[in-house]
Amino acid sequence: MYGNYDGMNVNPEFDLYLGKNHWTIVNVLNASRTSAYEIIHVSQTSNVSVCLVNTGHGVPFISGLELRPLGGNIYTALDKNYIKLHVTRLLDCPSWPCGWACGPVRTGLRARPQKQA
């Protein structure tokens, strides 16, 4: 979340690079909304470089960066030279989708085994 931390009151837009490859453009449209950018990338080396590039539209920032190792057999059918997943989420609803409400559960769920063909 940008939150106008620099006092400029300009929602930034900047480029994100993974190594030397352009990954995405981060465009903060609302200073009070949180957004997350997720990627699954198979690194060919023991390190990963993430670069925030100032494109002249506000100061680039990052609130957190999380790296997790995944087993080598998870995405075996895909080309290891490419990004596997790119998801952008706006996180403006902390617990459930907007418009949903908590309520009592009046009926249970029953699971039935599938019939063999």
N, C-alpha and C positions, 0 to 999 in steps of 0.2 A: 504494500500500500504506500503510495506516494505521500499523502498527508501534508503536502506543502512544507516539508522539512527544511527546504532551503530559503523559504520566504519569498520565492520568485512568483508563486501562484501561476506557474506554467506547467501543465501536465506534460511530462516528458514523452518523447518518442525516440527510441534508439535501437540499434541493431545488436543482436546476440550472435556470436560466433562460437562454434564448437571446433576447437583447433583452428584450421585455416578456412573452414567451410561455414558459409552463412547458414544460420539455423532458422532465425525468425526475426521479425520486427516486433518490438514491444511498444505498444501504443497505449499509454495510460489515458483513458477517456474520462475517468472519474477519480478524483484524488482520494475519496473516502471509500472506494471499493477495493477489495483485495483480488488479485488475479494470480494464477499459478500457471507456469509453463512446465510441461513434463516431457521427457524424452527417454527412450530406451536406445542406448547406443553401445555398440560393441567396439571397444577400444582395441587397436592393434598394438598399443604400447602400454607401459606400466603407469603412464600419467595421462591426464586429460586437461586441456587448456580451455577455459571458458573466458571469452573476451566480450566486454560491454563496450560498444563503439558509439561515441558521441557524434550524432549526425547534425548537431546544431539546433536541436529542438528540446532543450532542457538537459539537466545533468542526469546521466544514466545512474541507476542504483539497483542494488539487489539486496533483498532482505534475508535470503537464506539460499543455501546450495546444499543439496543432499545427494550423495553418491552411494550406491549400493551395488555390491558384487552380485551377479547372477550366474547360475551354473551355465556352463558352456553348451549344454544340451537342450536348453529351453527353446531357442529359436534356430534350430538346425536347418530348417527348410529355407531360411532367408539368407540373402547375400550379406555377408558380414561387413561390407564396405558402405552400407547405407544405414541411415537412421531408421529405426524400427517403428517408432510411435511418436507422434507429436500431438499433444493434446493441450488445449488452452481452456482453462476454467475460470469463470468469475465466481469468487467465493463470497457472495453477499448474503447467503443464508447459512447461519452457523450450524444448524442441526438437521434441518429437513428442508425440502424445496419450498420456496415462497408460496404462500397460499395454503399450505398444508397446516393442519391443526392437530393437536393431541386430542385423543378421545378414548373412551373405554373400548375394549375389545369384547364383543358380545358373542362371537362365534369362534370356534377353533378351526384349525386346518387339519385335514386328514390326508395322509399320504397313502396312496394305493400302489402296490407293486404293478409294474407293467406286465401284461400278458405276453408270453412268449409266442412268436409267430411260427 
